[in-house]
Amino acid sequence: MLFDDINAWFSNGWGDTNAYELDEEYVIEVRATGLDKSDIKLSFDSDGALKIFGKYKTEGDKNKRWLRHEFSPATLNRRLILPDDVDKESVHAKATNGILEIHLAKLKPNVPNNRIIAIE
């Protein structure tokens, strides 16, 4: 079950983020408009938190006389504290139409091995 306080997942950082839970996994959506998937890095830090980093680039053309230039270099930077039941070996992500979607599979709960043993 998802944390009672979803804010416990999110620590300081920049980047609009959604999180939801399905039966078999958690899904994190990060707004990454203008970022190519090669500009994004996902990793786990030493505490097991998921780190999301992306760098926005501005393409400058020295031959242009800019009348207005509002695009500036920026970074996407989030650190997410994950629930204990995330299977960190089964994380996968995809970037589509400016949204980075991260799938975090849940570990299978330990099911007691209750069975009847036949006596010979």
trRosetta pair geometry for C-beta under 8 A, 3 or more apart (Angstrom, degrees):
i j d omega theta_ij theta_ji phi_ij phi_ji
1 21 7.5 71 -156 159 36 169
2 6 6.6 0 160 -90 116 94
2 19 7.8 146 -141 130 130 108
2 20 8.0 -63 -80 -161 151 35
2 21 4.3 -137 -53 -32 114 143
2 26 7.2 122 -98 -108 95 109
2 83 7.4 -121 -130 -56 45 146
3 6 5.7 148 73 -87 104 42
3 8 5.2 -126 172 49 162 122
3 9 6.6 -173 21 -42 142 93
3 83 6.4 -158 -46 -86 93 107
5 8 4.9 87 96 -21 97 103
6 9 5.8 -29 -179 9 61 115
6 10 7.7 32 141 -3 75 102
6 19 6.3 173 -165 72 121 125
7 10 6.0 -68 -155 44 50 99
8 81 6.4 -79 147 76 72 127
9 19 6.2 10 87 -20 166 174
9 80 5.3 -3 168 -159 89 89
9 81 5.6 -154 -144 61 37 74
9 82 7.2 44 -136 -94 91 34
9 83 7.8 -37 -94 -41 100 76
10 13 7.4 -116 -172 38 87 109
10 17 6.7 161 -105 74 128 141
10 78 7.2 -51 -141 -161 87 106
10 80 6.2 -26 -96 -111 53 74
10 81 7.7 -108 -29 22 14 84
11 49 7.4 -10 9 -156 131 151
11 78 8.0 133 60 -171 69 62
11 79 4.7 -32 59 82 114 102
11 80 7.4 -167 14 -91 83 26
11 81 6.4 85 -31 -23 106 100
12 79 7.1 19 62 36 60 109
13 52 7.7 86 178 61 153 93
13 77 4.8 -139 -147 110 93 70
13 78 3.9 140 125 -105 156 47
13 79 5.7 163 -49 9 132 71
14 74 7.9 -97 114 171 146 108
14 75 7.0 101 62 92 122 73
14 76 6.5 -124 96 -134 85 41
14 77 5.5 45 38 47 83 81
14 78 7.3 -125 56 -63 32 75
15 30 5.3 9 152 -163 124 105
15 31 6.4 -175 -174 58 74 76
15 32 7.3 10 -150 -79 119 71
15 52 6.8 -104 65 103 163 125
15 54 7.7 98 -95 35 138 111
15 76 4.3 68 -83 -156 126 90
15 77 6.8 164 -16 40 114 33
15 78 5.0 -89 51 -41 123 114
16 30 7.2 139 83 -158 55 52
16 31 4.0 22 63 16 105 126
17 28 6.4 -17 -166 -171 104 95
17 29 6.9 154 -157 82 52 55
17 30 5.2 -13 -104 -103 82 73
17 31 7.5 -119 -66 7 42 77
17 78 6.1 101 -59 -118 144 160
17 80 7.9 -167 -177 -80 158 120
18 28 7.2 157 83 -159 53 46
18 29 4.2 1 55 54 102 106
19 26 6.6 -2 -170 179 96 106
19 27 7.1 166 -150 86 50 51
19 28 5.1 -13 -101 -105 83 72
19 29 7.6 -161 -71 22 38 69
19 80 8.0 148 -84 -141 137 137
20 26 7.3 170 90 -157 36 64
20 27 5.5 -10 61 58 81 96
21 25 7.8 -170 -152 103 54 40
21 26 5.4 -32 -103 -106 69 73
21 27 7.7 -180 -87 18 22 74
22 25 5.3 11 58 58 106 72
22 26 7.5 -177 24 -88 72 24
22 27 6.6 48 -8 -15 108 108
24 105 6.5 -28 151 -142 86 76
24 106 6.0 -150 -178 29 39 104
25 103 5.4 3 168 -172 149 87
25 104 5.8 149 -168 76 88 48
25 105 4.9 -50 -100 -103 101 43
25 106 5.8 -149 -90 -14 38 82
26 82 7.8 174 57 -147 152 93
26 83 7.1 138 -40 22 150 119
26 86 6.7 -52 25 -98 124 103
26 103 7.8 152 80 -159 49 43
26 104 4.3 -15 61 64 95 110
26 106 7.1 102 -17 -62 81 89
27 101 6.5 -14 -170 -169 104 91
27 102 7.0 151 -159 78 52 53
27 103 5.7 -16 -106 -104 79 63
27 104 7.3 -169 -78 22 31 79
28 50 7.7 174 13 95 163 153
28 80 6.6 -63 -109 -82 156 172
28 101 7.5 156 82 -157 52 43
28 102 4.3 -9 59 57 100 107
28 104 6.9 49 -8 -13 101 115
29 99 5.5 -17 -165 -173 101 111
29 100 7.1 147 -159 78 47 53
29 101 5.5 -12 -104 -103 75 72
29 102 7.8 -165 -73 21 30 73
30 52 5.9 -165 -81 168 169 161
30 76 7.0 102 161 178 126 134
30 78 6.7 -143 -118 14 131 148
30 99 7.1 143 69 -163 44 58
30 100 4.3 -16 60 60 100 106
30 101 8.0 -164 23 -71 70 30
30 102 7.2 37 -5 -8 107 109
31 98 6.7 3 -161 149 67 94
31 99 6.4 -37 -107 -106 46 68
31 100 8.0 -70 9 20 3 83
32 35 4.3 -70 170 46 97 124
32 40 6.3 -7 -148 -79 150 136
32 54 5.9 93 -138 3 110 174
32 76 6.1 -13 -114 -77 84 171
32 95 6.3 -66 76 -136 140 113
32 98 5.9 -172 76 -172 59 52
32 99 6.6 128 30 -123 86 15
32 100 4.5 58 -7 -22 138 104
33 98 3.7 20 -96 -155 66 126
34 56 5.9 30 114 -127 121 107
34 98 7.0 40 -8 -120 48 103
35 39 4.7 -132 -162 79 88 125
35 40 5.7 84 149 -53 132 101
35 54 4.7 1 -135 178 153 140
35 55 7.9 123 -121 62 110 33
35 56 6.4 -86 -78 -88 89 71
35 76 6.6 -51 -55 -3 155 139
35 95 7.4 -100 98 -153 94 146
35 98 7.7 107 37 -133 75 61
35 100 7.8 -22 80 -48 128 115
36 39 4.9 96 57 -2 74 104
36 40 7.8 -154 94 -7 44 88
36 95 7.8 117 180 109 32 154
37 40 5.8 -60 -153 33 43 111
37 95 4.2 -174 -84 32 98 138
37 100 7.9 138 -111 -105 79 97
39 54 5.3 65 125 -157 90 89
39 55 5.7 -122 -173 56 100 68
39 56 7.6 79 162 -85 146 34
39 57 7.1 -128 -119 -10 138 104
40 52 7.1 -18 -167 -168 101 82
40 53 7.1 153 -156 85 54 47
40 54 4.2 -22 -100 -90 74 106
40 76 7.2 -22 -113 69 92 132
40 95 6.7 145 23 -68 149 141
40 100 6.2 176 -152 -98 166 143
41 51 7.7 -7 110 111 91 97
41 52 7.7 159 83 -155 54 37
41 53 4.8 -12 58 64 97 98
41 54 7.3 174 17 -75 64 54
42 50 6.8 -15 -165 -171 93 96
42 51 7.1 156 -155 82 43 59
42 52 5.9 -6 -104 -104 76 67
42 53 8.0 -179 -76 26 34 69
42 91 7.6 -146 142 134 136 130
42 93 5.9 132 -21 -1 161 155
42 102 6.9 158 -123 -109 148 126
43 50 7.7 154 84 -155 32 53
43 51 5.0 -16 66 58 80 106
43 53 7.9 -11 19 13 100 109
44 48 5.8 -15 -173 -142 115 36
44 49 6.9 148 -154 71 66 34
44 50 6.1 -40 -98 -97 68 51
44 51 7.1 157 -109 10 15 87
44 88 6.3 29 -74 -157 153 130
45 48 7.2 -52 69 16 65 17
45 49 5.1 -4 37 56 108 88
45 51 5.5 85 -40 -34 98 121
45 79 7.2 -1 -7 -140 137 113
47 81 7.9 -42 123 -114 119 87
48 82 6.7 -102 140 42 95 107
48 88 7.1 -98 -152 -78 93 148
49 79 5.2 36 142 179 134 92
49 80 6.1 166 -171 77 86 40
49 81 5.1 -44 -110 -91 103 53
49 82 6.7 165 -126 -3 46 83
50 79 7.3 160 81 -157 49 46
50 80 4.5 -13 59 58 100 101
50 82 5.8 78 -15 -47 104 115
50 91 7.6 174 -109 -136 125 158
50 102 7.3 125 173 160 153 158
50 104 7.8 -96 -56 -87 151 130
51 78 7.4 165 -154 88 44 54
51 79 5.4 -11 -104 -106 72 77
51 80 8.0 -168 -73 21 28 71
52 76 6.6 -55 131 131 97 102
52 77 7.2 163 89 -146 68 25
52 78 4.4 6 52 54 110 96
52 79 7.7 -158 23 -71 72 35
52 80 7.3 40 -8 -7 107 106
52 100 7.2 147 -153 104 130 152
52 102 7.7 -110 -87 -44 124 148
53 75 6.9 -23 -160 -175 78 109
53 76 6.7 147 -160 87 29 73
53 77 5.5 20 -113 -107 73 71
54 75 6.6 155 82 -163 51 61
54 76 3.7 13 50 45 101 115
54 77 7.8 -144 34 -57 59 53
54 100 7.9 -164 -47 -40 143 149
55 73 7.3 -6 -178 -167 90 95
55 74 7.8 171 -156 90 51 40
55 75 5.3 -25 -104 -107 64 80
55 76 7.6 -124 -57 22 26 76
56 71 8.0 -131 151 -173 121 94
56 73 6.1 166 88 -152 81 45
56 74 4.5 13 41 56 126 79
56 75 6.9 -143 13 -77 81 28
56 76 7.3 97 -33 -23 92 87
57 73 6.5 2 -122 -112 36 88
58 71 4.7 150 -116 123 112 106
58 72 6.2 -39 -43 -130 144 19
58 73 5.6 -103 0 -58 101 67
60 64 8.0 -139 -174 41 62 115
61 64 4.5 73 85 -7 104 110
66 69 4.2 -12 -171 -42 147 116
82 86 4.4 -47 162 12 129 152
82 88 7.7 135 79 -82 161 95
82 104 6.6 -154 -140 -158 126 155
83 86 5.6 122 67 -28 74 95
85 106 5.0 10 138 -154 107 88
85 107 4.9 -128 -165 35 68 96
85 109 7.8 -21 -133 -76 126 77
86 91 7.6 31 171 -73 110 103
86 104 4.7 -32 -139 171 113 117
86 105 7.4 109 -159 74 60 46
86 106 6.7 -62 -101 -108 39 48
86 107 7.1 36 85 -20 8 90
87 90 4.2 21 107 26 117 113
87 91 7.6 -174 95 -43 67 68
87 104 7.5 156 48 176 63 66
87 105 4.5 -33 48 89 118 97
87 106 6.5 70 -10 136 96 10
87 107 4.8 139 -66 -72 88 68
88 91 6.1 -17 -155 -20 44 115
90 104 7.8 104 91 -161 84 39
90 105 3.8 -31 106 33 131 134
91 102 6.7 -4 -170 -175 101 95
91 103 6.9 163 -153 84 51 59
91 104 5.5 -5 -109 -106 89 66
91 105 7.2 -136 -73 14 44 81
92 102 7.8 174 93 -152 34 54
92 103 5.3 -6 62 55 78 106
93 100 6.2 4 -177 -178 118 90
93 101 6.5 164 -153 85 67 49
93 102 4.5 -19 -100 -103 102 69
93 103 7.0 -175 -82 16 46 71
94 100 7.7 175 91 -151 34 52
94 101 5.5 -10 60 58 79 98
95 98 7.9 27 -178 -93 89 6
95 99 7.2 172 -151 85 56 40
95 100 4.9 -22 -100 -99 85 70
95 101 7.5 172 -88 16 34 70
96 99 6.0 -22 69 60 68 87
96 101 7.0 -11 24 2 99 116
108 111 7.6 -47 153 -18 102 100
